[in-house]
Amino acid sequence: MDALLNLDNATLWALAVGFFSPPVISTIQQSRWSQRTQALVAFGFYLLVAAVTAYVAGLFTTGDILRLALLVFLAAGTSYKTLWKPTGISPAIEAATSPTNDGKHEA
């Protein structure tokens, strides 16, 4: 428990951003895109967020950026699978923001 209480601000920010990133990514992604393209867009978003987080925190090494990217990725993947997808929030956002919106979305 002490380890959780002693997380630095960059780590906490990366976890928080990761947790809330699936709905943001859902506004970018299109349901007509392949799974591979959707995964690459999401991963690019995670890298960008990690780089910005590292920059703001004054962490400029590749290792810091990769560590933060991993945290963002793990938090986003976990929150997507356990909250955003089962509740239908992310799929609904994706369907609503798709230019070829036909009212349907994949669950």
Stockholm file with secondary structure:
# STOCKHOLM 1.0

chainA/1-107         MDALLNLDNATLWALAVGFFSPPVISTIQQSRWSQRTQALVAFGFYLLVAAVTAYVAGLFTTGDILRLALLVFLAAGTSYKTLWKPTGISPAIEAATSPTNDGKHEA
#=GR chainA/1-107 SS CHHHHTCCHHHHHHHHHHHHHHHHHHHHCCTTSCHHHHHHHHHHHHHHHHHHHHHHHTCCSHHHHHHHHHHHHHHHHHHIIIIITTTTHHHHHHHHHCTTCCSCCCC
#=GC SS_cons         CHHHHTCCHHHHHHHHHHHHHHHHHHHHCCTTSCHHHHHHHHHHHHHHHHHHHHHHHTCCSHHHHHHHHHHHHHHHHHHIIIIITTTTHHHHHHHHHCTTCCSCCCC
//
